[in-house]
Amino acid sequence: YGTFFGCSTLSGSIPGTLFSGISGAPASSMFSSTFFSCSNLTGPIPENLFGEFSGAPAYAMFLSAFDGCSNLSGSIPENLFSGISGAPAQYMFYRTFASCRNLSGSIPENLFSGISGAPAGYMFGGTFALCDNLIGPIPGNLFAGISGAPAQYMFNSTFDGCSNLSGSIPAGLFAGISGAPAQYMFSYTFASCRKLSGPIPENLFVGISGAPASSMFSSTFSNCKGLTSIPQNLFGDISGAPATYMFKRTFYGCSGLTSIPQNLFGDISGTAQYDMFERMFYGCSGLTGASAKINGKYLYEIWPNATSAHIGSCYAGDTGLDDYTNMPTPWR
């Protein structure tokens, strides 16, 4: 845990046999922050660096393991975690490769293939955040083994800042997730993935149903300028009283979106909450047609007394919307 933490002048490549004498089942925090901020380490991550370990995931086992290793290069080895199999553990891959800005190539499809079971809190939080040299599409089966009810922060910032990932978001990426929303579950998941393109998949969150949770979709797609359309019912099974930050900046800066489906949301009603729609469609300058409705009523008709503290600048800059000039000032 933290063995070489902050060793910013440590240079050269990581020896492939560094941990070869250690074998057995994973232990909690075993490689947490091991190379954190070792910004002068170079070369690829060895394929068999963790090859002797086998067994079920443990709490925070690879938390920030390479976080801030900005000069590591090459591709992420497909078999890096091949010995790990079993149900997710909290923080297991939290920020594992965050800010590894020189890692290149695509994300291996089978990188987490041994992980199967119900989501755990923070399990893939920030895993690839700011890995802005990773390329290619997101593998459709990357999280195929994960099935069960949402957990808080489960995919928070997973691909945040991966500005060179391209292609469409896979339709079945979260296919196994079903149950009531959890706090921050998809907050910043794809934020600033500017080269992701095409429509948002129709069934991306199809299993999520129940009452809103705080920050559940905060900034999920913010600054994804290449996305072109929002599907019907993307959040259609989420019904109940509003929660704070629930859709804060969800589509912020998505200038390629062309319209808002009229059944985007489920039956959300009740007292307005702080920042619940704050800048949700801010800067979506390509939008035309009507603004968002719930059960045929505009959001500003449902919450006529909402202030900027609730929905500040929800549609700012979206002058192509038919009803833009009719909106109360806090909404635009």
DRENMAR-819608 format. One line per field, with one value per residue (C-alpha): x, y, z; residue number from 1; residue in three letters. Coordinates in nm, 3 decimals. Each point is the difference from the previous one (the first is absolute). Layout:
residues N
u = (X, ...) .
v = (Y, ...) .
w = (Z, ...) .
num = (NUM, ...) .
residuo = (ALA, ...) .
END
This chain:
residues 332
u = (0.000, 0.157, 0.340, 0.137, -0.261, 0.110, 0.342, 0.000, 0.370, -0.013, 0.073, 0.029, -0.257, -0.181, 0.174, -0.231, 0.116, -0.037, -0.275, 0.075, 0.080, -0.341, -0.289, -0.339, -0.336, -0.039, 0.004, -0.161, 0.188, 0.283, 0.111, -0.181, 0.207, 0.304, 0.134, -0.214, 0.149, 0.311, -0.004, 0.342, -0.059, 0.011, -0.067, -0.298, -0.169, 0.135, -0.250, 0.054, 0.062, -0.278, 0.013, 0.045, -0.315, -0.324, -0.327, -0.292, 0.028, 0.089, -0.086, 0.195, 0.243, 0.114, -0.116, 0.219, 0.264, 0.138, -0.182, 0.208, 0.259, -0.010, 0.297, -0.099, -0.048, -0.124, -0.331, -0.172, 0.078, -0.309, 0.098, 0.111, -0.278, -0.058, 0.046, -0.275, -0.342, -0.309, -0.246, 0.088, 0.144, -0.023, 0.261, 0.154, 0.108, -0.054, 0.231, 0.228, 0.128, -0.114, 0.217, 0.213, 0.004, 0.252, -0.173, -0.111, -0.187, -0.349, -0.149, 0.025, -0.341, 0.082, 0.178, -0.260, -0.137, 0.048, -0.219, -0.360, -0.266, -0.190, 0.138, 0.205, 0.044, 0.270, 0.098, 0.096, 0.013, 0.250, 0.167, 0.113, -0.055, 0.220, 0.154, -0.026, 0.217, -0.214, -0.166, -0.264, -0.346, -0.096, -0.026, -0.362, 0.072, 0.232, -0.240, -0.194, 0.037, -0.152, -0.367, -0.219, -0.125, 0.186, 0.259, 0.109, 0.278, 0.022, 0.091, 0.083, 0.251, 0.096, 0.093, 0.007, 0.239, 0.074, -0.013, 0.127, -0.236, -0.213, -0.298, -0.341, -0.074, -0.072, -0.370, 0.049, 0.281, -0.206, -0.249, 0.025, -0.078, -0.359, -0.164, -0.056, 0.236, 0.299, 0.183, 0.254, -0.045, 0.075, 0.139, 0.261, 0.019, 0.066, 0.077, 0.222, 0.015, -0.013, 0.052, -0.278, -0.254, -0.344, -0.319, -0.008, -0.116, -0.371, 0.036, 0.317, -0.172, -0.300, 0.027, 0.002, -0.341, -0.123, 0.025, 0.274, 0.324, 0.233, 0.240, -0.104, 0.066, 0.201, 0.221, -0.032, 0.046, 0.127, 0.210, -0.059, -0.023, -0.021, -0.320, -0.291, -0.324, -0.165, -0.224, -0.359, -0.038, 0.369, -0.105, -0.359, -0.018, 0.121, -0.304, -0.054, 0.097, 0.295, 0.346, 0.284, 0.232, -0.192, 0.051, 0.252, 0.192, -0.095, 0.030, 0.199, 0.182, -0.136, -0.022, -0.064, -0.336, -0.292, -0.316, -0.138, -0.239, -0.332, -0.004, 0.356, -0.102, -0.234, -0.255, 0.219, -0.197, 0.019, 0.187, 0.289, 0.344, 0.334, 0.168, -0.228, 0.014, 0.285, 0.148, -0.137, -0.014, 0.230, 0.181, -0.190, -0.012, -0.120, -0.331, -0.321, -0.366, -0.150, 0.183, -0.041, -0.341, -0.138, -0.349, -0.048, 0.093, 0.316, 0.240, -0.049, -0.378, 0.045, 0.234, -0.114, 0.160, 0.338, 0.289, 0.353, 0.097, -0.212, 0.045, 0.244, 0.056, -0.144, -0.038, 0.250, 0.110, -0.263, -0.164, -0.124, -0.262, -0.354, -0.091, 0.333, -0.133, -0.303, 0.206, 0.026, 0.337, 0.164, -0.037, 0.195) .
v = (0.000, 0.328, -0.167, 0.246, 0.269, 0.336, -0.120, 0.252, -0.040, -0.380, -0.076, -0.288, -0.273, -0.218, -0.343, -0.278, -0.227, 0.260, -0.198, -0.345, -0.151, 0.090, -0.233, -0.072, 0.169, 0.379, 0.197, 0.335, 0.303, -0.226, 0.226, 0.314, 0.305, -0.221, 0.221, 0.307, 0.312, -0.182, 0.240, -0.095, -0.373, -0.088, -0.291, -0.232, -0.161, -0.357, -0.261, -0.230, 0.258, -0.150, -0.345, -0.206, 0.128, -0.193, 0.020, 0.225, 0.381, 0.172, 0.346, 0.278, -0.254, 0.213, 0.341, 0.267, -0.265, 0.198, 0.327, 0.291, -0.212, 0.245, -0.146, -0.365, -0.091, -0.284, -0.179, -0.131, -0.375, -0.210, -0.259, 0.245, -0.112, -0.346, -0.173, 0.204, -0.165, 0.040, 0.259, 0.373, 0.165, 0.365, 0.227, -0.299, 0.193, 0.352, 0.234, -0.291, 0.167, 0.358, 0.270, -0.256, 0.238, -0.192, -0.336, -0.071, -0.253, -0.121, -0.126, -0.382, -0.165, -0.269, 0.223, -0.069, -0.326, -0.185, 0.243, -0.117, 0.083, 0.292, 0.356, 0.136, 0.364, 0.190, -0.320, 0.171, 0.359, 0.197, -0.318, 0.161, 0.368, 0.236, -0.282, 0.226, -0.211, -0.313, -0.050, -0.204, -0.099, -0.099, -0.382, -0.111, -0.282, 0.195, -0.032, -0.302, -0.192, 0.275, -0.062, 0.120, 0.311, 0.330, 0.101, 0.353, 0.146, -0.331, 0.161, 0.350, 0.162, -0.338, 0.148, 0.368, 0.193, -0.290, 0.244, -0.242, -0.290, -0.021, -0.175, -0.048, -0.080, -0.378, -0.072, -0.275, 0.158, -0.001, -0.267, -0.191, 0.297, 0.000, 0.154, 0.332, 0.293, 0.052, 0.323, 0.107, -0.332, 0.144, 0.339, 0.119, -0.350, 0.126, 0.366, 0.171, -0.309, 0.234, -0.262, -0.234, 0.028, -0.097, -0.044, -0.086, -0.365, -0.045, -0.254, 0.130, 0.038, -0.222, -0.187, 0.312, 0.060, 0.168, 0.330, 0.251, 0.000, 0.294, 0.064, -0.322, 0.138, 0.310, 0.092, -0.351, 0.116, 0.355, 0.135, -0.309, 0.216, -0.289, -0.153, 0.061, -0.110, -0.091, -0.307, -0.017, -0.112, 0.026, 0.083, -0.114, -0.243, 0.250, 0.136, 0.172, 0.311, 0.207, -0.040, 0.250, 0.014, -0.288, 0.124, 0.276, 0.066, -0.341, 0.122, 0.319, 0.112, -0.281, 0.226, -0.286, -0.099, 0.096, -0.054, -0.097, -0.298, 0.087, -0.307, 0.027, -0.019, -0.208, 0.155, 0.232, 0.244, 0.171, 0.281, 0.140, -0.095, 0.179, -0.014, -0.281, 0.116, 0.251, 0.052, -0.334, 0.108, 0.303, 0.067, -0.263, 0.249, -0.251, -0.072, 0.075, -0.075, 0.010, -0.001, -0.291, -0.103, -0.239, -0.136, 0.264, 0.297, 0.205, -0.025, 0.369, -0.055, -0.277, 0.214, 0.357, 0.140, -0.165, 0.240, 0.001, -0.197, -0.288, 0.010, 0.282, 0.046, -0.339, 0.099, 0.287, 0.047, -0.238, 0.270, -0.243, -0.144, 0.102, 0.117, 0.157, 0.356, -0.113, -0.156, 0.174, 0.172, -0.250, -0.274, 0.179) .
w = (0.000, -0.116, -0.041, -0.255, 0.069, -0.141, -0.117, -0.281, -0.087, -0.017, -0.364, -0.242, -0.054, 0.253, 0.021, -0.115, 0.284, 0.277, 0.179, -0.143, 0.340, 0.140, -0.068, 0.144, 0.036, -0.017, 0.326, 0.077, -0.138, -0.114, -0.287, 0.102, -0.108, -0.060, -0.280, 0.070, -0.167, -0.119, -0.291, -0.138, -0.034, -0.370, -0.228, -0.009, 0.299, 0.014, -0.119, 0.298, 0.272, 0.216, -0.158, 0.315, 0.169, -0.038, 0.180, 0.080, -0.006, 0.326, 0.128, -0.177, -0.141, -0.297, 0.122, -0.169, -0.075, -0.297, 0.066, -0.131, -0.181, -0.286, -0.190, -0.005, -0.365, -0.214, 0.024, 0.311, 0.008, -0.064, 0.263, 0.269, 0.238, -0.143, 0.335, 0.164, -0.013, 0.209, 0.123, -0.004, 0.310, 0.099, -0.159, -0.178, -0.313, 0.129, -0.199, -0.090, -0.319, 0.067, -0.160, -0.185, -0.292, -0.211, 0.008, -0.354, -0.205, 0.077, 0.326, -0.006, -0.029, 0.256, 0.252, 0.271, -0.136, 0.326, 0.195, 0.036, 0.252, 0.149, -0.019, 0.289, 0.096, -0.193, -0.180, -0.330, 0.122, -0.209, -0.129, -0.328, 0.089, -0.205, -0.202, -0.300, -0.231, 0.020, -0.338, -0.174, 0.116, 0.353, -0.001, 0.014, 0.246, 0.230, 0.297, -0.124, 0.326, 0.215, 0.080, 0.281, 0.175, -0.042, 0.261, 0.081, -0.218, -0.188, -0.336, 0.122, -0.242, -0.149, -0.341, 0.103, -0.224, -0.237, -0.288, -0.267, 0.060, -0.313, -0.150, 0.156, 0.362, 0.004, 0.041, 0.256, 0.200, 0.324, -0.102, 0.326, 0.227, 0.127, 0.301, 0.173, -0.065, 0.229, 0.078, -0.265, -0.181, -0.348, 0.095, -0.256, -0.153, -0.355, 0.073, -0.260, -0.222, -0.296, -0.272, 0.107, -0.277, -0.122, 0.200, 0.367, 0.010, 0.059, 0.282, 0.166, 0.342, -0.065, 0.331, 0.219, 0.156, 0.314, 0.184, -0.091, 0.197, 0.054, -0.291, -0.170, -0.352, 0.084, -0.302, -0.144, -0.361, 0.057, -0.289, -0.215, -0.309, -0.246, 0.137, -0.237, 0.165, 0.329, -0.014, 0.115, 0.362, 0.085, 0.358, -0.047, 0.290, 0.258, 0.184, 0.331, 0.192, -0.128, 0.154, 0.022, -0.304, -0.161, -0.360, 0.060, -0.325, -0.143, -0.362, 0.067, -0.315, -0.221, -0.302, -0.244, 0.151, -0.223, 0.207, 0.341, 0.002, 0.157, 0.223, 0.124, 0.368, 0.207, 0.232, 0.205, 0.213, 0.335, 0.167, -0.201, 0.133, -0.011, -0.343, -0.117, -0.367, 0.028, -0.350, -0.114, -0.368, 0.028, -0.325, -0.201, -0.285, -0.261, 0.174, -0.186, 0.069, 0.347, 0.331, 0.244, 0.129, 0.259, -0.068, -0.268, 0.218, -0.034, 0.294, 0.071, 0.015, 0.257, 0.207, -0.075, 0.314, -0.049, 0.046, -0.134, 0.312, -0.134, -0.376, -0.076, -0.374, -0.090, -0.368, -0.031, -0.361, -0.141, -0.207, -0.264, 0.234, -0.098, 0.348, 0.096, 0.022, 0.202, 0.279, 0.339, 0.031, 0.241, -0.261, -0.274) .
num = (1, 2, 3, 4, 5, 6, 7, 8, 9, 10, 11, 12, 13, 14, 15, 16, 17, 18, 19, 20, 21, 22, 23, 24, 25, 26, 27, 28, 29, 30, 31, 32, 33, 34, 35, 36, 37, 38, 39, 40, 41, 42, 43, 44, 45, 46, 47, 48, 49, 50, 51, 52, 53, 54, 55, 56, 57, 58, 59, 60, 61, 62, 63, 64, 65, 66, 67, 68, 69, 70, 71, 72, 73, 74, 75, 76, 77, 78, 79, 80, 81, 82, 83, 84, 85, 86, 87, 88, 89, 90, 91, 92, 93, 94, 95, 96, 97, 98, 99, 100, 101, 102, 103, 104, 105, 106, 107, 108, 109, 110, 111, 112, 113, 114, 115, 116, 117, 118, 119, 120, 121, 122, 123, 124, 125, 126, 127, 128, 129, 130, 131, 132, 133, 134, 135, 136, 137, 138, 139, 140, 141, 142, 143, 144, 145, 146, 147, 148, 149, 150, 151, 152, 153, 154, 155, 156, 157, 158, 159, 160, 161, 162, 163, 164, 165, 166, 167, 168, 169, 170, 171, 172, 173, 174, 175, 176, 177, 178, 179, 180, 181, 182, 183, 184, 185, 186, 187, 188, 189, 190, 191, 192, 193, 194, 195, 196, 197, 198, 199, 200, 201, 202, 203, 204, 205, 206, 207, 208, 209, 210, 211, 212, 213, 214, 215, 216, 217, 218, 219, 220, 221, 222, 223, 224, 225, 226, 227, 228, 229, 230, 231, 232, 233, 234, 235, 236, 237, 238, 239, 240, 241, 242, 243, 244, 245, 246, 247, 248, 249, 250, 251, 252, 253, 254, 255, 256, 257, 258, 259, 260, 261, 262, 263, 264, 265, 266, 267, 268, 269, 270, 271, 272, 273, 274, 275, 276, 277, 278, 279, 280, 281, 282, 283, 284, 285, 286, 287, 288, 289, 290, 291, 292, 293, 294, 295, 296, 297, 298, 299, 300, 301, 302, 303, 304, 305, 306, 307, 308, 309, 310, 311, 312, 313, 314, 315, 316, 317, 318, 319, 320, 321, 322, 323, 324, 325, 326, 327, 328, 329, 330, 331, 332) .
residuo = (TYR, GLY, THR, PHE, PHE, GLY, CYS, SER, THR, LEU, SER, GLY, SER, ILE, PRO, GLY, THR, LEU, PHE, SER, GLY, ILE, SER, GLY, ALA, PRO, ALA, SER, SER, MET, PHE, SER, SER, THR, PHE, PHE, SER, CYS, SER, ASN, LEU, THR, GLY, PRO, ILE, PRO, GLU, ASN, LEU, PHE, GLY, GLU, PHE, SER, GLY, ALA, PRO, ALA, TYR, ALA, MET, PHE, LEU, SER, ALA, PHE, ASP, GLY, CYS, SER, ASN, LEU, SER, GLY, SER, ILE, PRO, GLU, ASN, LEU, PHE, SER, GLY, ILE, SER, GLY, ALA, PRO, ALA, GLN, TYR, MET, PHE, TYR, ARG, THR, PHE, ALA, SER, CYS, ARG, ASN, LEU, SER, GLY, SER, ILE, PRO, GLU, ASN, LEU, PHE, SER, GLY, ILE, SER, GLY, ALA, PRO, ALA, GLY, TYR, MET, PHE, GLY, GLY, THR, PHE, ALA, LEU, CYS, ASP, ASN, LEU, ILE, GLY, PRO, ILE, PRO, GLY, ASN, LEU, PHE, ALA, GLY, ILE, SER, GLY, ALA, PRO, ALA, GLN, TYR, MET, PHE, ASN, SER, THR, PHE, ASP, GLY, CYS, SER, ASN, LEU, SER, GLY, SER, ILE, PRO, ALA, GLY, LEU, PHE, ALA, GLY, ILE, SER, GLY, ALA, PRO, ALA, GLN, TYR, MET, PHE, SER, TYR, THR, PHE, ALA, SER, CYS, ARG, LYS, LEU, SER, GLY, PRO, ILE, PRO, GLU, ASN, LEU, PHE, VAL, GLY, ILE, SER, GLY, ALA, PRO, ALA, SER, SER, MET, PHE, SER, SER, THR, PHE, SER, ASN, CYS, LYS, GLY, LEU, THR, SER, ILE, PRO, GLN, ASN, LEU, PHE, GLY, ASP, ILE, SER, GLY, ALA, PRO, ALA, THR, TYR, MET, PHE, LYS, ARG, THR, PHE, TYR, GLY, CYS, SER, GLY, LEU, THR, SER, ILE, PRO, GLN, ASN, LEU, PHE, GLY, ASP, ILE, SER, GLY, THR, ALA, GLN, TYR, ASP, MET, PHE, GLU, ARG, MET, PHE, TYR, GLY, CYS, SER, GLY, LEU, THR, GLY, ALA, SER, ALA, LYS, ILE, ASN, GLY, LYS, TYR, LEU, TYR, GLU, ILE, TRP, PRO, ASN, ALA, THR, SER, ALA, HIS, ILE, GLY, SER, CYS, TYR, ALA, GLY, ASP, THR, GLY, LEU, ASP, ASP, TYR, THR, ASN, MET, PRO, THR, PRO, TRP, ARG) .
END
